[in-house]
């Protein structure tokens, strides 16, 4: 057996360990373009950038590793302040890793408080559901199936997020604190012997922030950072991008103990942004993975300014 095959078997074995009868751990996605995915992690950010925006991403993590994560994200959010005092949005997340499939759907609502000359502080809540499914294809060492192994099941339960988000009036910096899976719901199934399998959602905590250095040459330098933890493990992303004339960007991201990523993007119009990132693993997966690929697409529609109502005396018409 070659070393490559041994490594693949080891990786699959590690993935299989997550399918034990009680699962609890890091469950949220890792996205290199996290600055375009704030709403799903912090509902306070919903609609705060203005307009009606739809953002979608696809991430192929650890390319060429069997059973590695494949994730898709779709966020749609709107600034409704012209009509009602809250903003609203919908987040959808799909993740497939090993035998596991997870789907999250959340309705996000934020209430922005305008602080004159300082900025906007928004309080947000996300309410929705998480669906978790398992479809194992075990290859037992003998001709007899192991009845204690987890069997195929799917389950759905409540999911709750909460967040605070601040954006300054000059649009130079932002900061946010949030938590996902506040309900810590349990999703249950049974194994081949009728025993109970439980998948417990773990509460996650996030701190995010960024600062933009304006008018550096022909563009701006934007910096972003995010810290995430489930109180078991902690990871952080730090990145910097040079945005040239608001038409294109390039930058680097570092994720602690995981990857170094190159980011590239282009804006064919003021409403559309296309982005791509390539992550190079800096941990033990570097020997078997060909990196991670991520594609991002964002489109925004901005309502025209509200007409100014003027009244005149009939005599002057």
Secondary structure, 3 states (H helix, E strand, C coil): CCHHHHHHHHHHHHHHHCCCCEECCCCCCCCCCHHHCHHHHCHHHCCCCCCEEEEEEEEECCCCCCCCCEEEEEEEEECCCCCCCCEEEEEEEEEEECCEEEEEEEEEEEEEEEECCCEEEEEEEEEEEEEEEECCCCCCCCCCCCCCCECCEEEEEEEEEEEEEEEECCCCEEEEEEEECCCCCEEEEEECCCCEEEEECCCEEEEEEEEEEEEECCEEEEEEEEEEECCCCEEEEEEEEEEECCCEEEEEEEECCCEEEEEEEEEEECCEEEEEEEEEECCHHHHCCCCEEEEEEEEEECCCCCCCCCCCCHHHC
